[in-house]
Amino acid sequence: MNSFATSFIPTIRTLMGPGPSDVDPRILTALSRPTIGHLDPQFIQLMDEIKSLLQYAFQTKNQLTMPVSAPGSAGMEACFANLVEPGDKVIVCQNGVFGGRMKENVLRCGGIPIMVEDQWGKPTDLNKLEHTLNNHSDAKIVAFVHAETSTGVKNDAQAICHLAKKFNCLTLVDAVTSLGGCELSVDEWQIDAIYSGTQKCLSCVPGLSPVSFSQLAIDAITSRKTPVQSWFLDMELVMGYWGKGAKRAYHHTAPVNSLYALHEALIILQNEGLETAWQRHQQMHVKLREGLQALGLEFVVEEKYRLPQLNMVRIPEGIDDAQVRQTLLSEFNLEIGAGLGELAGKVWRIGLMGYGCNSKNVNYCISAIKSVLS
Ligand SMILES: *Cc1c(COP(=O)(O)O)cnc(C)c1O
């Protein structure tokens, strides 16, 4: 007796967690268009357009701007693996989960992480960073997370980069949750290496990581004493694929259909306009905050450094965290995020990202939580 598996048809959910976020149907349509060869002239034209759309999204003229063919974590690895050589000192600002992953990356590249640690839910303390820079004048890089998704804190990227530059350090930024959701300006803020993800405020399918490297970063990469340990993420090799126009050389097979989807996501962002998208995230955050506060839910992160796209609220006394999230999922098809690390069981994280950042979702989320809590 044979039993055949059947097609997988997921239930339609409303995704209001830390990512992935709801994908715009236009993007899903783009994803299902016919696959063409990755060296087809039409595809090469698409790659060039994706590059310039990403330059707009990142606000940069950096030539080396492209999506890594793997999720945000691979963009992180790409930045560290290319810039960190054995023995290099890297100052890592940590105030949540993702700063911890940066430290791990530095260690695995043979670098020496110098930690600037702040409490989860608080931003990186600039005085502490300056003190650390003074004590480690030989540091090569300052690395930090712009939008710390584990807590909903926005670190002051512009100020951190400004400080790092005073000490002649390269700046390495995690913008996985910030790209498209709040102000970000790679050239103006002097960011040297940056990585993002497609499944947060770009509302695209998961699995790609837009990155961008400044000329200073490229100089550091081309003058390395040791080859980049990762063959797949070696930017000099990837540049030959993404950077050479019609002369591009085979490196790996680009995820063709996922790139159709990213292209569509970036067109949607460009049509809306970056500033308008940032304002929409802020407006929806205010609307969500008012509704949640009316239910008696308190925000953990202080308003002046709170991310609009990731809202962390304290779970009220006596409420069963897992059961509430389970009921939201099973009865309302609504996904919200749990707390991570030391915040597990204490908070919920409600995402307002990209396509899903709209009044309808905000109202739905508030009424669903109200109904489950009562
Ligand atoms: C989601 C996220 C990542 C990891 O991205 P993946 O696509 O899951 O690999 C890294 N940093 C931050 C801040 C994130 O929110």
The ligand as an SDF file (V2000), in Angstrom:
LIG
                    3D

 15 15  0  0  0  0  0  0  0  0999 V2000
   15.9100   38.3610   12.0340 C   0  0  0  0  0  0  0  0  0  0  0  0
   17.1980   38.9860   12.4050 C   0  0  0  0  0  0  0  0  0  0  0  0
   18.4370   38.4260   12.0450 C   0  0  0  0  0  0  0  0  0  0  0  0
   18.5770   37.1020   11.3640 C   0  0  0  0  0  0  0  0  0  0  0  0
   17.9920   37.0540   10.1300 O   0  0  0  0  0  0  0  0  0  0  0  0
   17.6500   35.6030    9.4870 P   0  0  0  0  0  0  0  0  0  0  0  0
   17.0650   35.9580    8.1560 O   0  0  0  0  0  0  0  0  0  0  0  0
   16.6980   34.9620   10.4300 O   0  0  0  0  0  0  0  0  0  0  0  0
   18.9070   34.8460    9.3690 O   0  0  0  0  0  0  0  0  0  0  0  0
   19.5810   39.1170   12.3810 C   0  0  0  0  0  0  0  0  0  0  0  0
   19.5360   40.2760   13.0580 N   0  0  0  0  0  0  0  0  0  0  0  0
   18.3730   40.8450   13.4340 C   0  0  0  0  0  0  0  0  0  0  0  0
   18.3790   42.1310   14.1840 C   0  0  0  0  0  0  0  0  0  0  0  0
   17.1690   40.1980   13.1330 C   0  0  0  0  0  0  0  0  0  0  0  0
   16.0110   40.7480   13.5220 O   0  0  0  0  0  0  0  0  0  0  0  0
  1  2  1  0
  2  3  1  0
  2 14  2  0
  3  4  1  0
  3 10  2  0
  4  5  1  0
  5  6  1  0
  6  7  2  0
  6  8  1  0
  6  9  1  0
 10 11  1  0
 11 12  2  0
 12 13  1  0
 12 14  1  0
 14 15  1  0
M  END
$$$$
